[in-house]
Amino acid sequence: MKQIYQFATLVIVIIVGIISSKYFLNATSVNSDNRKVIQLVMANHCNFKKLECRLSSGLDVIRLKFNETPRTMHKFFLKLNMEGFDKKIESMSVQFSMKSMDMGFNRFYIKRRNPTNNTYWQTSVLLPVCTSKRTDWEMQLEVATSDSLYKAVIPLQIK
């Protein structure tokens, strides 16, 4: 009986370890370009009305901020501050969408604010109005370096 209890305890510890490693460590995989896909983790609740949103993966940190409260049918800017990225950033984009709602193609390519600096990036965004009056947007960020693809999904309320 004692051996069965010890075995069951060991199995539970192994299962909990496997499950927690998937949820608490940065998830990585490889995409079709042989780039390592790294899921960025939100370091704080992304409340863009009051402060910036901080995403991270180890020492790589991205700070996102809007120049004003985002609204549909009104141009706004998304500014990014990249910290710790040792590899040169090849491209960066952000896509806005809604679950179970076709909002068209809303991908915006993010450019360096200074061509010689890999730290400061920005893009202008103009989003359509949802005819169903929904405001629950998702912002998908992708940052490509020579060997990695960093990804994050950030929920937003945009009216």
Secondary structure, DSSP 8 states (H G I E B T S, - for coil): -HHHHHHHHHHHHHHHHHHHHHHHS--EEE-TTS-EEEE-EESS---TTTS-EEEEETTEEEEEEESS---TTS-EEEEEEEES--S-EEEEEEEEEBTTB-----EEE-EESSTT-SSEEEEEE-----TT---EEEEEEEEEESSEEEEEEEEEE--
